[in-house]
Amino acid sequence: MKKDYVWLNSKEVKRIKKSIDECYGLSFDTSKYALCLSPKNKIYLINRDVDKIDLGSVKINTIGLYFAESKGGELRLSMDGAMMIGRNATKNVVELSSSDSEKWLRGYDLDLEGEHKGFVIIKNSNGDVLGCSKHKNGKLMNFTPKERRIKSSD
């Protein structure tokens, strides 16, 4: 594994778990995973069996599932991270109508009034988790990666 990547110790993992609990109202079980932090503050979940591999002899660009990014003391979930957490989240979940879900998946920011502050999990009206967004100043800021957006012709 690249030397720039850092395995998170139990204290750092507890901080991440606490952040998830406070923000989304659930206890996230990390016992099956090792957590790794990239130089760009991206957090990856890796199966604990990775210890059985000699990573020093392999060229690796990334490892595991991109779960979240730690930025400014906040944890922004990736789309995959939101899907893992969102099914059981009880706080900071925003449900969008079908038309707003489509706009959001096309990459648009949305106007949204409400009590939410910071990062929220986005669900559609069917309960499907779509991703993570930041609610700030009455707007849902879109973080959907370009390659995962619905291609827009408008």
C-alpha positions as CSV (number, residue, x, y, z in Angstrom):
1,M,0.0,0.0,0.0
2,K,1.2,3.5,-0.7
3,K,3.0,5.0,2.2
4,D,0.8,8.1,2.2
5,Y,-2.2,6.0,3.3
6,V,-2.7,5.6,7.0
7,W,-4.5,2.9,8.9
8,L,-6.9,4.5,11.4
9,N,-6.4,3.4,15.1
10,S,-9.2,2.6,17.4
11,K,-9.4,6.1,18.8
12,E,-9.9,7.6,15.3
13,V,-12.4,4.9,14.4
14,K,-14.4,5.7,17.6
15,R,-14.4,9.4,16.5
16,I,-15.9,8.4,13.1
17,K,-18.4,6.1,14.7
18,K,-19.5,8.9,17.1
19,S,-19.8,11.4,14.2
20,I,-22.1,8.9,12.4
21,D,-24.1,8.3,15.5
22,E,-24.6,12.0,16.3
23,C,-25.4,13.0,12.7
24,Y,-27.5,10.1,11.5
25,G,-28.8,8.5,14.7
26,L,-27.4,5.0,14.4
27,S,-24.5,2.9,15.6
28,F,-22.4,1.9,12.7
29,D,-20.6,-1.5,13.3
30,T,-17.0,-1.2,12.1
31,S,-15.9,-4.5,13.6
32,K,-15.8,-6.2,10.1
33,Y,-13.6,-3.4,8.6
34,A,-10.2,-1.9,8.8
35,L,-10.4,1.9,8.0
36,C,-7.8,3.6,6.0
37,L,-7.3,7.4,5.4
38,S,-5.9,8.6,2.0
39,P,-3.7,11.7,1.6
40,K,-6.9,13.5,0.4
41,N,-8.7,12.7,3.7
42,K,-10.9,10.0,2.0
43,I,-11.8,7.1,4.3
44,Y,-11.9,3.6,2.9
45,L,-13.5,0.5,4.4
46,I,-11.4,-2.6,3.9
47,N,-12.2,-6.2,4.9
48,R,-10.0,-7.1,7.9
49,D,-8.6,-10.1,5.9
50,V,-6.4,-7.6,4.1
51,D,-3.9,-8.2,6.9
52,K,-3.2,-11.6,5.3
53,I,-1.8,-9.9,2.1
54,D,1.8,-8.5,1.9
55,L,0.8,-5.1,0.6
56,G,4.4,-4.0,0.3
57,S,5.0,-6.2,-2.7
58,V,1.9,-5.0,-4.6
59,K,1.4,-1.7,-6.5
60,I,-2.0,-0.3,-5.3
61,N,-3.6,3.1,-6.1
62,T,-6.6,2.6,-3.8
63,I,-7.9,-0.1,-1.6
64,G,-11.3,-0.9,-0.2
65,L,-14.6,0.9,-0.6
66,Y,-14.6,4.7,-0.6
67,F,-16.9,5.4,2.4
68,A,-16.5,9.1,3.3
69,E,-14.4,12.1,3.3
70,S,-13.3,13.9,6.5
71,K,-13.3,17.7,5.9
72,G,-13.3,20.5,8.4
73,G,-14.3,18.3,11.3
74,E,-17.3,17.0,9.3
75,L,-17.8,13.6,7.7
76,R,-19.2,13.6,4.1
77,L,-20.5,10.2,3.1
78,S,-19.8,8.9,-0.4
79,M,-22.7,7.6,-2.4
80,D,-21.8,4.1,-1.3
81,G,-21.3,5.2,2.3
82,A,-24.7,6.9,2.3
83,M,-26.3,3.7,1.0
84,M,-24.7,1.7,3.8
85,I,-25.8,4.1,6.5
86,G,-29.0,5.5,5.0
87,R,-31.1,2.3,5.4
88,N,-31.0,2.6,9.2
89,A,-30.5,6.3,9.7
90,T,-33.0,8.1,11.9
91,K,-31.7,11.6,11.8
92,N,-30.8,14.1,9.0
93,V,-32.6,12.1,6.2
94,V,-34.3,14.1,3.5
95,E,-36.9,12.5,1.3
96,L,-37.3,14.0,-2.1
97,S,-40.2,13.8,-4.6
98,S,-39.7,11.9,-7.8
99,S,-39.1,15.1,-9.8
100,D,-36.6,16.5,-7.2
101,S,-34.8,13.1,-7.0
102,E,-34.3,13.2,-10.8
103,K,-33.0,16.8,-10.7
104,W,-30.7,15.9,-7.8
105,L,-29.4,12.8,-9.7
106,R,-28.7,15.1,-12.7
107,G,-26.4,17.1,-10.5
108,Y,-28.5,20.1,-9.7
109,D,-28.6,21.9,-6.3
110,L,-32.1,22.0,-4.8
111,D,-33.9,24.6,-2.7
112,L,-35.0,23.1,0.6
113,E,-36.2,24.8,3.7
114,G,-36.1,22.9,6.9
115,E,-34.3,22.2,10.2
116,H,-31.5,20.2,8.8
117,K,-28.0,21.5,9.1
118,G,-24.9,20.0,7.6
119,F,-24.7,16.8,5.8
120,V,-27.9,14.8,5.1
121,I,-28.8,11.5,3.5
122,I,-31.0,11.8,0.4
123,K,-33.8,9.3,-0.2
124,N,-36.4,9.3,-2.9
125,S,-40.1,8.9,-2.3
126,N,-39.7,5.1,-2.6
127,G,-37.2,5.0,0.3
128,D,-34.2,4.3,-1.9
129,V,-31.0,6.0,-0.7
130,L,-29.5,8.2,-3.4
131,G,-26.5,9.8,-1.7
132,C,-25.3,12.5,0.6
133,S,-25.8,16.3,0.4
134,K,-25.0,19.3,2.4
135,H,-28.0,21.4,3.6
136,K,-26.8,25.0,3.8
137,N,-28.7,28.3,3.6
138,G,-31.9,26.7,2.3
139,K,-30.1,24.7,-0.4
140,L,-29.2,21.0,-0.9
141,M,-25.7,21.2,-2.3
142,N,-25.1,18.4,-4.8
143,F,-22.0,16.2,-4.5
144,T,-23.0,13.5,-7.0
145,P,-19.9,12.6,-9.0
146,K,-20.2,13.5,-12.7
147,E,-19.7,9.9,-13.8
148,R,-22.7,8.8,-11.6
149,R,-25.1,11.5,-12.7
150,I,-28.0,11.0,-15.0
151,K,-26.9,12.6,-18.3
152,S,-28.9,15.8,-18.8
153,S,-30.1,17.2,-22.1
154,D,-31.7,20.3,-20.7
